[in-house]
Amino acid sequence: MAESKFAGLLRAKIDSRQAQVGVIGLGYAGLPLAALFATAGFRVTGIDTDLDRVERVNRGESYIPDVASEQLTSLSESGSLRATADYAALAELDTISICVPTPLSKTREPDISYVVEAAGGVAENVRSGQLIVLESTTYPGTTEELILPKLQSSGLRVGEGFFLAFSPERIDPGNIDYSIGNTPKVVAGITPKCSELAQTLYGTVIERLVPVSTTRCAEMVKLLENTFRYTNLAMVNELAIMCGRLGVDVWEVIDAAETKPFGFMSFLPGPGLGGHCIPVDPLYLSWKLKTLNYTAQFIELAGQINADMPNQVVHKIVDALNEASKSVKDSRILILGVAYKKDVSDTRESPALDIMRALLAKGAILSYIDPFVPQLELDDQTFRSLGIDAGILEQSDCAVIVADHSRFDYDLIVSHSQVVVDTRNATRCVTGDKSNVVKL
């Protein structure tokens, strides 16, 4: 009877848009989700320990490229979306989505401290009839082994007093074709009723739901998605190294292979992996398997190759400068793009940072240009983005394309740079003389 009562009341609130929706973590995953629910007619409370984020959301000022400030301003002024740093607000909410970071520690092991903190805050404020959904990417078993015991310590029973599910975020920052709303969403609950209610909630804002049988399965789905990219990128990165040794243009090889209409999927080499997901998530899976006395050899090998790519770029820079009768020490090297990928401002795990550290250690004089990252803190130094013009390019001994932003004028870069090291094949669009370009 209790299960039917709480489940029925929550479903009715969701269907009528009367449910109070909460999102813990207002970053690249949480803020777009909060804005989506608020736009759909729910009253949403965002919770974040970062007071600057809280204040900016309440001012209607976005710090995430995928959420426009105009949208936040409208939602804030209408009262549809508010932010707070106080976990006590959770007691008022009907649904709570946890979208906190899950980075790696300094020893390259999972750091789930943000998930633990969020789960603790929910456990202290949980009440009957609430739906809690973990969206943060983590190792299989987290929802069941970590979140569930904390919530059940309140005395409430899962599937009756409260409802718990896992639904991994699938955010791709800067993707103009796929946003939260039109990206299929995997959902799984601890019990069938938990799954049903999670589907009811997300079905109000997501075009297609993909229910799976268990939260462990849903957790593994996300890890498969990113491990697939991780290992295939390692393969094509190693191919780039091999092609370099063989004197073959890896980009031409990939273009030709891509013409096969079956049995081939194109992946592109680059200076290394970046962002919060691809370089991190497979290591969560590898770590979990180590606790079960199994070594994920494929993941470990891919990690070694991907981690070495910034060094491969540095070798290319050294060789290119040597060809110009210059040493790295005291050379003026201009980094083009410090974000981890094209047309975003996110520098988390960016290969540009490792490249810059290695060049600084060799005595290079560094500067950078990135229209999306006006300032960069690198260890104990602060760098500020320059404006791109012919003079800056001409004054540099080497320009290194690390993030192939659409805003860069590649004709200008090639025509006014002494040497260009292109790690993304961005200069393929240049039709003039490219004899000064060195590709990955």
BELGI-V147355 format. One record per helix or strand of 3 or more residues. SS is the DSSP state (~ for helix, > for strand). FROM is the first residue (numbers start at 0). TO is the last residue. Records with the same first field share a line. If there is no record, write none. Layout:
BEGIN
SS->FROM-TO ; FROM-TO
END
This chain:
BEGIN
~->1-14 ; 29-38 ; 50-58 ; 68-76 ; 86-91 ; 112-124 ; 141-151 ; 191-201 ; 214-245 ; 249-256 ; 277-289 ; 296-322 ; 350-360 ; 389-394 ; 409-415 ; 425-428
>->19-23 ; 42-46 ; 80-83 ; 94-97 ; 130-133 ; 161-165 ; 184-188 ; 208-210 ; 331-335 ; 364-368 ; 374-377 ; 380-383 ; 397-400 ; 419-421 ; 436-438
END
